[in-house]
């Protein structure tokens, strides 16, 4: 037999194992509901009383629709007993994440997706809930009151947020997961997924959501945790177990290919002398690189152990130009970064969102990594990375001179003075400061400075800027004529009677996205100005206005041929009949209309 065949056989077997494991991982949510799964048949014994409790506190979350100093549409509404359930509809007393649908990904400012993101990681937002008592969970019930179906993962944590002594080892376990699915009904429901049994008690539950398939915002009212103080005993009436499931679990345990073991997986010392590579190493180096480029990060860890040739390819810094570590947030730590940094000297895009919390990543560990890997960075995603402090931002400003995009959304523990270091990033084009402690007393001054200094600005999000006025908007519009996106949602000091919206439409002909959410004063004159001057408009949100008629919307739709989203929810002059007529005339436009229940 030619020496090429053993090598090809090994690669074929490896490729088959990767596909097989990936398919099982993606189907794990379905397997939880299968009659073959043992954990779905677990029951608490009669002597082990069931504890039923609502969330005591919201510990952490990635986003919410409401403002920080309010209770309307905020994640804090998930704490305690239900406020709305079993009623259905749009209620301010519920928890609402900031986005829904795919409209946010269709904006000109939408960031390109990272390569190598595992197909089974599709979470967009999360919320973590603490409960009074630690229990072995037997059920998690989620009370959804509007457009259900966003929750795709439920996790439990071994750490007790109320313990005076933090746990040295923090474990996260997936209780249930499923791919995003479309739920046609928008009515309230009590979502009761079949969860798996875990071997530790918990009082910290995390929900992860994906709202991309929803027609509107999902609204959650409360979460109920059912559990027992003692570990439940499996029922004797168990169904047959699929041997492939056991084999897969055993493979997971022995292989231990989580991101926390990158030090072992990438250690070249673990390689042993083996047979030659046949003729595989005769392939062009670039071709092998292209093949390897399709693997996820854990798959790279496995392949690096097969032979020296593939170890060389898996450790090549060119494989880490784009590095997305967000899917591994539950296990990524200082050790992981330490063993990755030798391979990330050329990294340009780095996603550390959601990572490092509860002591997993230290300031020193993050700083060491950036000092080695920051010189080529142009994009850095750090959303919800609560380990960040002022020292971290200083290191970013010094070690990342080429940085063009920086996302610090929901890094709410950073002190205000820490953001002064961002001024040193001279190449910055995209900066996300959503839910940070930036203290701005006068947004008109900020708008005036942006208009004077940022002549080429294309995107600006001023959502919930409560004190910006027509003066600031006038300075902004005259100074930034290239603006394509502008979010002025929930800016109550802006009034149409001042002519600010009409002037904005005349000065910004390149507008593709304009959100005037919850501005009750938007009127027909403003819509007609948009129709005359902003013909490239793709997305318009005028939710809540009382002064826009169907006739002006028809003129807008006739002029703006590229319009794909028109949100007229809670617009008192736009009834259901008007929406149906507009939909019939303009079927390519998604016209969103919701009514107060």
C-alpha positions as CSV (number, residue, x, y, z in Angstrom):
1,X,0.0,0.0,0.0
2,X,1.3,3.5,-0.9
3,X,2.4,5.5,2.2
4,X,-0.1,8.2,1.3
5,X,-3.1,6.0,2.2
6,X,-2.5,5.7,6.0
7,X,-2.3,9.5,6.3
8,X,-5.4,10.1,4.2
9,X,-7.2,7.4,6.2
10,X,-6.3,9.2,9.5
11,X,-7.6,12.5,8.1
12,X,-10.8,10.9,6.8
13,X,-11.5,9.3,10.2
14,X,-10.7,12.6,12.0
15,X,-13.0,14.5,9.6
16,X,-15.8,12.0,10.2
17,X,-15.4,12.3,14.0
18,X,-15.6,16.1,13.8
19,X,-18.7,16.0,11.7
20,X,-20.3,13.3,13.9
21,X,-19.6,15.3,17.1
22,X,-20.8,18.5,15.6
23,X,-24.0,17.0,14.4
24,X,-24.7,15.5,17.9
25,X,-23.9,18.9,19.5
26,X,-26.3,20.7,17.3
27,X,-29.0,18.1,18.1
28,X,-28.3,18.0,21.8
29,X,-31.4,20.2,22.5
30,X,-33.6,17.7,20.6
31,X,-32.0,14.8,22.5
32,X,-33.0,16.4,25.8
33,X,-36.6,16.0,24.8
34,X,-36.1,12.5,23.3
35,X,-37.6,9.4,25.0
36,X,-34.1,8.0,24.9
37,X,-32.7,10.5,27.3
38,X,-32.3,9.2,30.9
39,X,-32.2,12.6,32.5
40,X,-35.7,13.5,31.3
41,X,-37.1,10.7,33.4
42,X,-35.5,11.9,36.7
43,X,-37.9,12.6,39.5
44,X,-37.4,13.8,43.1
45,X,-38.2,11.1,45.7
46,X,-41.2,11.7,47.9
47,X,-38.9,12.4,50.9
48,X,-37.1,15.1,49.0
49,X,-39.5,18.0,49.0
50,X,-39.6,20.2,45.9
51,X,-38.6,23.9,46.3
52,X,-40.2,26.4,44.0
53,X,-38.8,29.9,43.8
54,X,-38.9,33.0,41.7
55,X,-35.7,34.9,40.9
56,X,-34.5,37.1,43.8
57,X,-32.2,39.3,41.8
58,X,-31.0,40.0,38.3
59,X,-27.2,39.7,38.5
60,X,-26.1,40.5,35.0
61,X,-27.4,41.0,31.4
62,X,-26.2,42.1,28.0
63,X,-28.9,44.6,27.0
64,X,-32.4,45.8,27.6
65,X,-34.8,48.1,25.9
66,X,-35.4,50.4,28.9
67,X,-33.1,53.0,30.4
68,X,-30.8,52.5,33.3
69,X,-32.8,54.7,35.7
70,X,-36.2,53.2,35.0
71,X,-38.1,50.0,35.4
72,X,-39.9,50.1,32.1
73,X,-38.9,47.3,29.7
74,X,-35.7,46.5,31.8
75,X,-34.2,43.2,32.8
76,X,-34.8,44.1,36.4
77,X,-38.5,43.2,35.9
78,X,-37.5,39.5,35.8
79,X,-36.9,39.5,39.6
80,X,-39.8,38.4,41.8
81,X,-43.3,37.2,41.1
82,X,-44.9,37.9,37.7
83,X,-46.2,41.3,37.0
84,X,-48.3,40.5,33.9
85,X,-48.6,36.8,33.3
86,X,-50.9,35.2,32.1
87,X,-51.9,38.3,30.2
88,X,-50.5,38.8,26.7
89,X,-49.3,41.9,25.0
90,X,-46.8,44.8,25.3
91,X,-46.3,45.8,28.9
92,X,-43.7,48.1,30.4
93,X,-43.5,45.8,33.5
94,X,-41.7,43.1,31.5
95,X,-38.1,42.4,30.6
96,X,-37.3,43.3,26.9
97,X,-33.9,42.9,25.1
98,X,-32.9,45.8,22.9
99,X,-33.1,44.1,19.4
100,X,-35.2,41.6,17.5
101,X,-35.3,40.3,13.9
102,X,-32.5,40.7,11.4
103,X,-32.9,44.4,10.8
104,X,-29.8,45.2,13.0
105,X,-27.6,43.0,10.8
106,X,-28.8,44.7,7.6
107,X,-27.7,48.2,8.6
108,X,-24.6,49.7,6.9
109,X,-22.9,49.8,10.3
110,X,-23.5,46.1,11.1
111,X,-20.2,44.4,11.8
112,X,-19.2,41.4,9.7
113,X,-19.5,38.1,11.4
114,X,-16.4,36.3,12.8
115,X,-15.1,33.3,11.0
116,X,-14.9,30.0,12.8
117,X,-17.9,30.6,15.1
118,X,-19.2,27.2,16.0
119,X,-22.6,26.5,14.4
120,X,-24.1,25.5,17.8
121,X,-23.4,29.0,19.3
122,X,-26.2,31.3,18.2
123,X,-26.8,33.3,21.4
124,X,-27.2,37.1,20.9
125,X,-28.1,38.2,24.5
126,X,-28.2,36.8,28.0
127,X,-29.5,37.5,31.5
128,X,-28.3,35.9,34.7
129,X,-30.7,35.4,37.7
130,X,-29.9,34.6,41.3
131,X,-32.3,32.7,43.5
132,X,-32.5,32.5,47.3
133,X,-31.7,28.9,47.8
134,X,-29.3,26.5,46.1
135,X,-31.2,23.5,44.7
136,X,-30.7,20.6,42.3
137,X,-32.8,21.9,39.4
138,X,-35.6,19.6,38.1
139,X,-37.4,22.3,36.1
140,X,-37.1,25.9,34.9
141,X,-40.3,27.6,33.8
142,X,-40.1,30.9,31.9
143,X,-43.2,33.1,31.7
144,X,-43.2,34.8,28.3
145,X,-45.9,37.4,27.7
146,X,-45.2,38.6,24.2
147,X,-43.7,37.1,21.1
148,X,-42.2,34.0,22.8
149,X,-39.5,31.7,21.5
150,X,-36.3,33.7,21.9
151,X,-34.8,31.6,24.7
152,X,-32.4,29.0,23.2
153,X,-30.1,28.1,26.1
154,X,-30.5,27.7,29.9
155,X,-27.4,27.2,32.0
156,X,-26.7,26.7,35.7
157,X,-23.7,27.9,37.6
158,X,-22.0,26.2,40.6
159,X,-21.1,29.6,42.2
160,X,-23.3,31.0,44.9
161,X,-23.6,34.8,44.3
162,X,-24.7,35.2,48.0
163,X,-21.8,33.3,49.5
164,X,-19.3,35.4,51.5
165,X,-16.5,33.1,50.3
166,X,-16.2,33.0,46.5
167,X,-15.8,29.5,45.0
168,X,-12.3,28.6,43.8
169,X,-13.8,26.7,40.9
170,X,-16.7,28.0,38.9
171,X,-18.6,25.6,36.6
172,X,-21.3,26.3,34.1
173,X,-23.5,23.5,32.9
174,X,-26.0,23.6,30.0
175,X,-29.5,22.5,31.3
176,X,-31.2,22.8,27.9
177,X,-30.4,24.1,24.5
178,X,-32.1,24.3,21.1
179,X,-31.6,26.0,17.8
180,X,-33.7,29.2,17.2
181,X,-37.2,28.3,16.1
182,X,-40.1,30.3,14.8
183,X,-43.1,30.5,17.2
184,X,-46.0,31.7,15.2
185,X,-48.2,32.8,18.1
186,X,-47.4,36.0,19.9
187,X,-49.5,35.1,22.9
188,X,-48.3,34.5,26.4
189,X,-47.0,31.0,27.4
190,X,-45.3,29.2,30.2
191,X,-42.2,27.7,28.6
192,X,-41.2,24.5,30.3
193,X,-38.3,22.8,28.5
194,X,-37.1,19.4,29.6
195,X,-33.8,20.0,31.4
196,X,-31.0,17.6,32.2
197,X,-29.9,16.7,35.7
198,X,-26.7,18.1,37.0
199,X,-24.5,16.9,39.9
200,X,-24.2,20.2,41.8
201,X,-26.8,22.5,43.4
202,X,-27.3,26.0,41.9
203,X,-29.0,29.3,42.6
204,X,-27.6,31.1,39.6
205,X,-29.4,30.5,36.3
206,X,-28.5,32.1,32.9
207,X,-30.9,32.5,29.9
208,X,-29.4,33.0,26.5
209,X,-31.6,34.3,23.7
210,X,-31.7,34.7,19.9
211,X,-34.5,37.0,18.7
212,X,-33.5,36.9,15.0
213,X,-36.6,34.9,14.0
214,X,-39.1,37.1,15.9
215,X,-41.4,39.6,14.3
216,X,-41.1,41.9,17.3
217,X,-39.5,42.2,20.8
218,X,-39.8,39.2,23.1
219,X,-41.1,40.0,26.6
220,X,-40.3,38.0,29.7
221,X,-42.1,38.3,33.0
222,X,-40.6,35.9,35.4
223,X,-38.5,32.8,35.8
224,X,-39.4,29.9,38.2
225,X,-36.8,27.5,39.4
226,X,-38.0,24.1,40.6
227,X,-35.5,22.0,42.5
228,X,-34.7,19.8,45.5
229,X,-32.2,20.2,48.4
230,X,-30.9,16.7,47.9
231,X,-29.8,15.3,44.6
232,X,-32.7,13.6,42.9
233,X,-32.7,9.8,42.4
234,X,-33.2,8.6,38.9
235,X,-36.4,6.8,38.3
236,X,-36.1,3.1,37.8
237,X,-38.5,3.4,34.8
238,X,-35.9,4.6,32.3
239,X,-36.1,4.0,28.6
240,X,-33.3,2.4,26.6
241,X,-30.2,4.4,26.2
242,X,-28.7,4.9,22.8
243,X,-25.1,3.6,22.9
244,X,-24.0,6.4,20.6
245,X,-25.0,8.9,23.3
246,X,-22.9,7.2,25.8
247,X,-20.0,7.0,23.4
248,X,-20.3,10.7,22.7
249,X,-20.3,11.6,26.4
250,X,-17.3,9.3,27.0
251,X,-15.5,11.0,24.1
252,X,-16.2,14.4,25.6
253,X,-14.9,13.3,29.0
254,X,-11.7,11.7,27.8
255,X,-10.9,14.1,25.0
256,X,-11.6,17.2,27.2
257,X,-11.3,19.5,24.2
258,X,-12.9,22.6,25.9
259,X,-11.2,25.9,25.5
260,X,-9.9,25.7,29.1
261,X,-7.5,22.9,28.0
262,X,-5.9,24.8,25.1
263,X,-2.6,24.6,27.0
264,X,-2.6,20.8,26.6
265,X,-4.0,20.8,23.1
266,X,-1.5,23.2,21.6
267,X,1.5,21.9,23.5
268,X,4.0,20.6,20.9
269,X,5.6,18.6,23.7
270,X,2.6,16.2,23.6
271,X,3.5,15.2,20.1
272,X,5.2,11.9,19.7
273,X,7.3,10.5,16.9
274,X,5.1,8.8,14.4
275,X,5.1,7.6,10.8
276,X,5.9,10.0,8.0
277,X,3.2,12.0,6.3
278,X,3.1,10.1,3.0
279,X,2.7,12.6,0.2
280,X,0.3,14.9,2.2
281,X,3.2,17.3,2.9
282,X,3.8,17.6,-0.8
283,X,0.6,19.7,-1.1
284,X,1.2,23.4,-1.3
285,X,1.4,25.0,2.1
286,X,-1.4,27.5,1.2
287,X,-3.8,24.6,0.2
288,X,-3.4,22.9,3.6
289,X,-3.9,26.3,5.3
290,X,-7.1,26.7,3.4
291,X,-8.4,23.3,4.4
292,X,-7.5,23.9,8.1
293,X,-9.1,27.3,8.0
294,X,-12.6,25.7,8.0
295,X,-12.1,24.1,11.4
296,X,-13.4,25.6,14.7
297,X,-11.0,26.4,17.5
298,X,-11.6,23.1,19.4
299,X,-11.1,21.2,16.1
300,X,-7.8,22.9,15.7
301,X,-6.9,21.8,19.1
302,X,-7.5,18.1,18.2
303,X,-5.9,18.3,14.8
304,X,-2.7,19.9,16.3
305,X,-2.1,16.5,18.0
306,X,-2.2,14.3,15.0
307,X,1.3,15.0,13.5
308,X,4.0,17.6,13.4
309,X,3.0,18.8,9.9
310,X,-0.6,19.5,11.0
311,X,0.6,20.9,14.3
312,X,2.6,23.4,12.3
313,X,-0.5,24.4,10.3
314,X,-2.8,24.6,13.4
315,X,-0.3,26.8,15.2
316,X,0.4,29.1,12.3
317,X,-0.5,32.7,13.3
318,X,-2.2,33.1,9.9
319,X,-5.0,30.8,11.2
320,X,-5.8,33.3,13.9
321,X,-6.3,36.5,12.0
322,X,-9.9,36.4,13.1
323,X,-10.3,35.0,16.6
324,X,-13.7,34.6,18.2
325,X,-13.5,33.5,21.8
326,X,-17.1,34.5,22.8
327,X,-18.6,31.0,22.3
328,X,-16.2,29.7,25.0
329,X,-17.0,32.4,27.6
330,X,-17.8,29.8,30.2
331,X,-14.3,28.3,30.3
332,X,-11.9,30.9,28.8
333,X,-9.3,31.9,31.4
334,X,-5.8,33.4,31.9
335,X,-4.2,30.0,31.0
336,X,-6.1,29.8,27.8
337,X,-4.9,33.3,26.8
338,X,-1.4,32.5,27.8
339,X,-1.2,29.4,25.5
340,X,-3.0,31.2,22.7
341,X,-0.8,34.3,22.6
342,X,2.1,32.7,20.7
343,X,-0.3,31.9,17.9
344,X,-2.1,35.3,17.9
345,X,0.7,37.7,17.0
346,X,-1.0,38.6,13.8
347,X,-4.6,38.7,15.1
348,X,-6.6,41.5,13.5
349,X,-10.1,40.8,14.8
350,X,-10.5,39.6,18.4
351,X,-13.8,38.9,20.2
352,X,-13.6,38.5,24.0
353,X,-17.3,39.5,24.6
354,X,-18.9,37.9,27.6
355,X,-15.6,36.4,28.7
356,X,-13.5,36.6,31.9
357,X,-16.2,37.3,34.5
358,X,-16.0,35.9,38.0
359,X,-12.3,35.9,38.0
360,X,-11.7,33.8,35.0
361,X,-9.6,36.5,33.3
362,X,-7.4,38.9,35.4
363,X,-6.3,42.4,34.5
364,X,-2.7,41.1,34.3
365,X,-3.6,38.1,32.1
366,X,-5.5,40.4,29.7
367,X,-2.7,42.9,29.7
368,X,0.0,40.3,29.0
369,X,-2.1,39.0,26.0
370,X,-2.5,42.4,24.4
371,X,1.1,43.3,24.9
372,X,2.0,40.4,22.6
373,X,-1.1,40.3,20.3
374,X,-2.3,43.9,20.2
375,X,-0.1,45.5,17.6
376,X,-2.1,44.4,14.5
377,X,-5.6,44.6,16.1
378,X,-8.1,46.6,14.1
379,X,-11.3,45.3,15.8
380,X,-11.8,44.4,19.4
381,X,-15.1,43.2,20.9
382,X,-15.3,43.4,24.7
383,X,-19.1,43.5,25.3
384,X,-20.0,42.5,28.9
385,X,-16.4,41.9,29.9
386,X,-16.6,42.9,33.5
387,X,-13.0,42.2,34.3
388,X,-12.0,45.4,32.5
389,X,-10.8,48.4,34.5
390,X,-8.9,51.6,33.8
391,X,-5.6,49.8,33.5
392,X,-7.1,47.6,30.7
393,X,-8.2,50.6,28.7
394,X,-4.8,52.2,29.1
395,X,-3.2,49.0,27.8
396,X,-5.6,49.0,24.8
397,X,-4.7,52.6,24.0
398,X,-1.0,51.9,24.2
399,X,-0.8,48.4,22.6
400,X,-3.4,48.7,19.8
401,X,-2.3,51.7,17.7
402,X,-4.2,50.5,14.6
403,X,-7.5,49.9,16.4
404,X,-10.5,51.0,14.3
405,X,-13.4,49.3,16.1
406,X,-13.9,49.0,19.8
407,X,-17.0,47.6,21.5
408,X,-17.4,48.2,25.2
409,X,-21.1,47.8,25.4
410,X,-22.5,46.8,28.9
411,X,-19.1,47.2,30.5
412,X,-20.9,49.0,33.3
413,X,-18.2,48.6,35.9
414,X,-15.7,50.8,34.2
415,X,-15.3,54.1,36.0
416,X,-16.0,57.3,34.0
417,X,-12.4,58.5,34.0
418,X,-11.2,55.2,32.4
419,X,-12.7,56.3,29.0
420,X,-10.2,59.2,28.7
421,X,-7.7,56.7,27.3
422,X,-9.9,56.1,24.3
423,X,-8.9,59.6,23.0
424,X,-5.4,58.2,22.2
425,X,-6.9,55.8,19.6
426,X,-6.4,58.0,16.6
427,X,-7.7,55.5,14.0
428,X,-11.0,54.7,15.7
429,X,-14.0,54.5,13.3
430,X,-16.5,52.5,15.4
431,X,-17.0,53.0,19.1
432,X,-19.8,51.3,21.1
433,X,-20.4,52.7,24.6
434,X,-23.9,51.4,25.2
435,X,-24.6,50.9,29.0
436,X,-21.4,52.4,30.2
437,X,-20.8,55.1,32.8
438,X,-19.9,57.8,30.4
439,X,-21.1,61.0,32.1
440,X,-22.5,63.6,29.6
441,X,-24.2,66.6,31.0
442,X,-25.0,68.4,27.7
443,X,-25.5,66.3,24.5
444,X,-25.8,69.5,22.5
445,X,-22.1,70.2,23.1
446,X,-21.2,66.7,22.1
447,X,-23.3,66.9,19.0
448,X,-21.7,70.2,18.1
449,X,-18.1,68.8,18.6
450,X,-19.0,65.8,16.4
451,X,-20.3,68.0,13.7
452,X,-17.1,70.1,13.8
453,X,-14.6,67.2,14.0
454,X,-16.2,64.2,12.4
455,X,-17.0,65.3,8.9
456,X,-16.9,61.8,7.5
457,X,-19.1,60.2,10.2
458,X,-21.6,57.7,8.8
459,X,-23.2,56.2,11.8
460,X,-24.4,57.7,15.1
461,X,-26.5,56.1,17.8
462,X,-28.0,58.7,20.3
463,X,-30.6,56.4,21.6
464,X,-32.1,57.7,24.9
465,X,-30.1,60.9,25.0
466,X,-32.5,62.8,27.1
467,X,-31.2,66.3,26.8
468,X,-30.3,66.7,23.2
469,X,-32.3,69.5,21.5
470,X,-32.9,70.9,18.0
471,X,-29.7,73.0,18.3
472,X,-27.5,69.9,18.7
473,X,-29.3,68.1,15.8
474,X,-28.8,71.2,13.6
475,X,-25.1,71.3,14.3
476,X,-24.8,67.5,13.7
477,X,-26.7,67.6,10.4
478,X,-24.8,70.5,9.0
479,X,-21.4,69.1,10.0
480,X,-21.9,65.4,9.1
481,X,-23.6,65.3,5.6
482,X,-22.4,61.8,5.0
483,X,-24.5,60.3,7.8
484,X,-26.2,57.0,6.8
485,X,-27.6,55.9,10.1
486,X,-29.0,58.0,12.9
487,X,-30.9,56.7,16.0
488,X,-32.8,59.3,17.9
489,X,-35.1,56.9,19.6
490,X,-36.5,58.0,23.0
491,X,-35.0,61.5,22.8
492,X,-38.0,63.4,24.5
493,X,-36.5,66.9,24.2
494,X,-36.7,66.8,20.3
495,X,-40.0,68.3,19.0
496,X,-41.1,68.3,15.4
497,X,-42.6,71.8,15.9
498,X,-39.0,73.2,15.9
499,X,-38.5,71.9,12.4
500,X,-35.6,69.8,13.5
501,X,-36.7,66.6,11.7
502,X,-37.5,68.4,8.5
503,X,-34.2,70.1,8.4
504,X,-32.4,66.8,9.2
505,X,-34.1,65.2,6.2
506,X,-33.1,68.0,3.9
507,X,-29.4,68.0,5.0
508,X,-28.9,64.2,5.2
509,X,-29.8,62.8,1.7
510,X,-27.7,59.6,2.4
511,X,-29.8,58.4,5.3
512,X,-30.5,54.7,5.1
513,X,-31.7,54.2,8.7
514,X,-33.6,56.7,10.9
515,X,-35.1,55.7,14.2
516,X,-37.4,58.3,15.8
517,X,-38.8,55.7,18.2
518,X,-41.4,57.0,20.8
519,X,-41.3,60.6,19.6
520,X,-44.9,61.5,19.7
521,X,-44.5,64.7,17.8
522,X,-43.3,63.2,14.4
523,X,-45.9,64.4,11.9
524,X,-46.9,64.2,8.2
525,X,-44.6,67.1,7.3
526,X,-41.6,65.2,8.6
527,X,-42.6,62.0,6.6
528,X,-43.1,64.1,3.4
529,X,-39.6,65.7,3.8
530,X,-38.1,62.2,4.2
531,X,-39.9,61.1,1.1
532,X,-38.6,64.0,-0.9
533,X,-35.0,64.1,0.2
534,X,-34.0,60.6,1.7
535,X,-34.9,58.3,-1.2
536,X,-32.2,55.8,-0.1
537,X,-34.0,55.1,3.2
538,X,-34.1,51.4,4.2
539,X,-35.3,51.5,7.8
540,X,-37.6,53.9,9.5
541,X,-39.0,53.6,13.0
542,X,-41.7,56.1,14.1
543,X,-43.2,53.9,16.8
544,X,-45.7,55.8,19.1
545,X,-46.4,58.9,17.0
546,X,-49.9,60.2,17.0
547,X,-49.6,62.6,14.0
548,X,-48.7,60.5,10.9
549,X,-51.4,59.5,8.5
550,X,-51.6,56.5,6.0
551,X,-51.5,59.0,3.1
552,X,-48.0,60.3,4.0
553,X,-46.7,56.8,4.6
554,X,-47.9,55.8,1.1
555,X,-46.0,58.7,-0.4
556,X,-42.9,57.7,1.5
557,X,-43.2,54.1,0.3
558,X,-43.6,55.3,-3.3
559,X,-40.4,57.4,-3.1
560,X,-38.1,55.1,-1.0
561,X,-37.8,52.1,-3.2
562,X,-35.3,50.4,-0.9
563,X,-37.4,50.7,2.2
564,X,-37.5,47.3,3.9
565,X,-38.6,48.1,7.5
566,X,-41.3,50.5,8.6
567,X,-42.3,50.4,12.3
568,X,-45.6,52.1,12.9
569,X,-46.4,50.3,16.1
570,X,-48.7,52.2,18.5
571,X,-49.3,55.0,15.9
572,X,-52.8,56.0,16.7
573,X,-53.7,57.1,13.1
574,X,-52.5,53.9,11.5
575,X,-55.1,51.2,12.1
576,X,-55.0,47.6,11.0
577,X,-56.9,48.2,7.8
578,X,-54.4,50.9,6.7
579,X,-51.5,48.5,7.3
580,X,-53.2,45.7,5.3
581,X,-53.7,48.2,2.4
582,X,-50.1,49.3,2.5
583,X,-48.9,45.7,2.7
584,X,-50.9,44.9,-0.4
585,X,-49.4,47.7,-2.4
586,X,-45.8,47.3,-1.1
587,X,-45.3,43.6,-0.3
588,X,-41.5,43.9,-0.1
589,X,-41.7,46.2,2.9
590,X,-42.0,44.7,6.4
591,X,-44.6,47.1,8.0
592,X,-44.7,46.4,11.7
593,X,-47.8,47.3,13.6
594,X,-48.5,46.4,17.3
595,X,-51.4,47.5,19.4
596,X,-51.6,48.0,23.1
597,X,-53.5,45.1,24.8
